Amino acid sequence: MHWIDLYWLVMPTFAPDRLPLGIMNWLCLSGVGCLFLAGVLWNARRRSLVPLGDPRLNESLAFENF
């Protein structure tokens, strides 16, 4: 509830003739999202998605489901 109160005090009031969120809010949100996506992709490139040390890897790759 405290965070809602702080948001209510800090954010400007709603005006019907303009958008409630400014361009800086959208730019900051997209910037943080891009940083998160870059971190995920950077970590995914460094690690293998296939378990290379698995002793049953060849058996599982040859499996066919009917």
WOJO-V400947 format. One record per residue. N is the residue number from 0. PHI is phi in whole degrees, -180 to 180 (NA if undefined). PSI is psi in whole degrees, 0 to 359 (NA if undefined). D_LAST is the distance of its C-alpha to the last C-alpha in Angstrom with 2 decimals. Layout:
{{N/PHI/PSI/D_LAST} {N/PHI/PSI/D_LAST}}
//
This chain:
{{0/NA/328/54.86} {1/-63/319/56.93} {2/-67/324/54.55} {3/-65/320/54.73} {4/-64/317/58.51} {5/-64/319/58.57} {6/-61/317/56.37} {7/-64/325/58.67} {8/-79/325/61.72} {9/-86/317/60.48} {10/-70/145/58.59} {11/-69/162/60.87} {12/-72/156/61.39} {13/-78/129/59.40} {14/-116/132/61.20} {15/-67/341/60.08} {16/-93/2/61.00} {17/-141/166/58.77} {18/-70/144/55.29} {19/-71/334/54.97} {20/-114/135/53.23} {21/-84/178/54.83} {22/-68/328/53.43} {23/-66/325/53.84} {24/-62/315/51.49} {25/-69/323/48.73} {26/-67/319/49.53} {27/-66/318/49.45} {28/-64/315/46.16} {29/-69/327/44.53} {30/-65/315/46.15} {31/-66/321/44.79} {32/-63/319/41.32} {33/-67/321/41.48} {34/-63/319/42.68} {35/-64/314/39.83} {36/-64/320/37.23} {37/-63/320/38.97} {38/-65/319/38.86} {39/-65/314/35.16} {40/-67/324/34.41} {41/-65/318/36.93} {42/-71/327/35.36} {43/-69/329/31.80} {44/-71/330/33.09} {45/-79/341/34.64} {46/-118/149/31.60} {47/-85/138/28.27} {48/-86/347/25.15} {49/-100/131/23.14} {50/-73/90/24.19} {51/-67/333/25.85} {52/-89/5/27.28} {53/-75/125/24.08} {54/-69/340/23.90} {55/-106/24/20.09} {56/-65/314/19.57} {57/-63/321/18.51} {58/-65/319/15.93} {59/-73/330/14.43} {60/-72/331/14.64} {61/-86/356/12.82} {62/-69/135/9.76} {63/-123/129/6.38} {64/-97/126/3.79} {65/-100/NA/0.00}}
//
